[in-house]
Amino acid sequence: MSTRDPDPPTRTTRRSQDTARAEAQADRHAVRTTRLAMACAGLMIAHQVAGKAARDAGFLSAFDVTLLPWMVMGAAVLSLAGVVLFSRLLSRLGPARVVPAAFLVSAVAQGGEFLLLERSPQVGVVVFYLHMAVANVLLISAFWSLLNETFDPRRGKRSFGRVAAAGALGGMIGGLLTAGAANTV
């Protein structure tokens, strides 16, 4: 007879409690991450909607409307090239490293574009147009790649609808801000 007779229910109970604690902590982390993703999606889509309106208005105020199809085609070609390069960067370094840096670079570039608009309005409008057309497509796609890597499938199912809804709300807010700005101009 062995003097070391482990009590199986106690060991099982401890494992169950540890598992439950770990699950609760993972759920709390997922809730915080979902809230942050919702805020980012809302801001990102609000920026896209308002930025596209500003992009088009700026281009049409600086150039004849007959040049718009050429601008759209140029933006499409740049987008294709951007997708190839950005995809390679994402696969090489991963969304967790690339996405925050890409958003930062885009924000700094946009600040530079506004300075360029003051010095050379037509060049600034073209650069702003191309940036809004190319970068937003890449950044939104990369944002969702980051979320796909952040959440496991079960938590992703619970979170992605909320994140998408926040993005839709951001789009409505971006549209309202654009309408309000248009009324004051």
C-alpha positions in Angstrom: 0.0 0.0 0.0 1.2 3.4 -0.9 1.3 6.2 1.6 1.2 8.7 -1.3 -2.3 8.4 -2.6 -3.2 11.6 -4.4 -6.7 12.8 -4.1 -7.8 12.9 -7.7 -10.8 15.2 -7.2 -8.6 17.8 -5.5 -6.1 17.7 -8.4 -8.9 17.9 -10.9 -10.5 20.7 -9.1 -7.3 22.7 -9.0 -6.8 22.3 -12.7 -10.4 23.3 -13.4 -10.0 26.4 -11.2 -6.7 27.3 -13.0 -8.3 26.8 -16.4 -11.3 28.9 -15.4 -9.1 31.7 -14.2 -7.0 31.6 -17.4 -10.2 31.6 -19.5 -11.6 34.6 -17.5 -8.4 36.5 -17.9 -8.3 35.7 -21.7 -12.0 36.9 -21.9 -11.2 40.2 -20.1 -8.2 40.7 -22.5 -10.5 40.0 -25.5 -13.1 42.5 -24.3 -10.4 45.2 -23.9 -8.9 44.4 -27.3 -12.4 44.4 -28.9 -13.1 47.8 -27.5 -9.8 49.2 -28.8 -10.4 47.6 -32.2 -13.9 49.1 -32.3 -12.5 52.6 -31.6 -9.8 52.1 -34.2 -12.3 50.9 -36.8 -14.7 53.8 -36.2 -11.9 56.4 -36.5 -10.4 54.6 -39.5 -13.6 54.5 -41.5 -14.6 58.0 -40.4 -11.2 59.2 -41.8 -11.7 57.2 -45.0 -15.2 58.7 -45.7 -14.3 62.2 -44.9 -10.9 61.9 -46.6 -12.4 60.6 -49.8 -14.8 63.5 -49.9 -12.0 66.0 -49.3 -9.8 64.2 -51.8 -12.4 64.4 -54.6 -13.4 68.0 -53.7 -9.8 69.1 -53.7 -9.0 67.4 -57.0 -12.1 68.8 -58.7 -11.4 72.3 -57.4 -7.8 72.2 -58.8 -8.3 70.3 -62.1 -10.9 69.9 -64.8 -13.4 67.1 -64.3 -12.2 65.4 -67.5 -8.9 64.6 -65.7 -10.6 62.6 -63.0 -10.8 59.3 -64.9 -7.0 59.5 -65.5 -6.5 60.1 -61.8 -8.7 57.1 -60.9 -6.7 54.9 -63.3 -3.4 56.1 -61.9 -4.6 55.4 -58.4 -5.7 51.9 -59.4 -2.3 51.1 -60.9 -0.6 52.4 -57.8 -3.0 50.4 -55.6 -2.1 47.2 -57.4 1.6 47.9 -56.9 1.0 48.8 -53.3 -0.9 45.6 -52.7 1.9 43.5 -54.0 4.6 45.3 -51.9 2.5 45.6 -48.8 1.5 41.9 -48.9 5.1 40.9 -49.0 5.9 43.2 -46.1 3.0 41.8 -44.1 4.0 38.2 -44.8 7.7 38.9 -44.0 7.2 40.9 -40.8 3.7 40.1 -39.7 0.7 42.4 -39.2 1.6 43.1 -35.5 4.7 44.9 -36.6 3.6 46.4 -39.9 0.2 47.7 -39.2 1.0 50.2 -36.4 4.0 51.5 -38.3 2.0 51.8 -41.5 -0.7 53.9 -39.8 2.0 56.1 -38.3 3.8 56.6 -41.7 0.4 57.4 -43.3 -0.4 60.0 -40.6 3.0 61.7 -41.0 2.6 61.6 -44.8 -0.8 63.2 -44.5 0.7 66.0 -42.4 3.3 66.6 -45.0 0.6 66.6 -47.7 -1.2 69.5 -46.0 2.1 71.4 -45.9 2.6 70.6 -49.6 -1.0 71.9 -50.3 0.1 75.3 -49.0 3.2 75.5 -51.1 2.1 73.8 -54.3 -1.7 73.3 -54.3 -1.9 71.2 -57.5 0.9 68.9 -56.6 -0.4 68.6 -53.1 -3.9 67.7 -54.3 -2.5 65.0 -56.6 -0.3 63.5 -53.8 -3.2 63.7 -51.3 -5.5 62.0 -53.8 -3.1 59.2 -54.5 -2.4 58.7 -50.7 -6.1 58.5 -49.9 -6.8 56.2 -52.7 -3.9 53.8 -52.1 -3.1 53.9 -48.4 -6.7 53.6 -47.1 -7.3 50.4 -49.0 -4.0 48.9 -47.7 -4.5 50.1 -44.2 -8.1 48.8 -43.8 -7.1 45.4 -45.2 -4.1 45.2 -42.9 -6.2 46.2 -39.9 -8.4 43.2 -40.5 -5.3 41.0 -41.0 -4.1 42.2 -37.6 -7.4 41.4 -36.0 -7.4 37.9 -37.6 -4.1 37.2 -36.0 -5.0 38.7 -32.7 -8.2 36.8 -32.0 -8.7 33.0 -31.9 -11.7 31.9 -34.0 -14.1 31.7 -31.1 -13.4 35.1 -29.8 -13.1 36.5 -33.3 -16.7 35.4 -34.0 -17.9 37.3 -31.0 -15.8 40.4 -31.7 -15.7 41.0 -35.4 -19.4 42.0 -35.7 -18.9 44.6 -33.1 -15.8 45.9 -34.7 -17.5 46.1 -38.1 -20.5 47.9 -36.6 -18.2 50.5 -35.0 -16.6 51.0 -38.4 -20.1 51.5 -40.0 -20.9 54.0 -37.2 -17.5 55.7 -37.9 -18.5 55.9 -41.6 -21.8 57.7 -40.7 -19.9 60.1 -38.4 -17.4 60.8 -41.2 -20.2 61.5 -43.6 -21.9 63.8 -41.1 -18.6 65.7 -40.5 -18.1 66.0 -44.2 -21.7 67.4 -44.7 -21.2 69.8 -41.8 -17.9 71.0 -43.3 -19.4 71.4 -46.7 -22.2 73.5 -45.3 -19.7 75.9 -43.7 -17.5 76.3 -46.8 
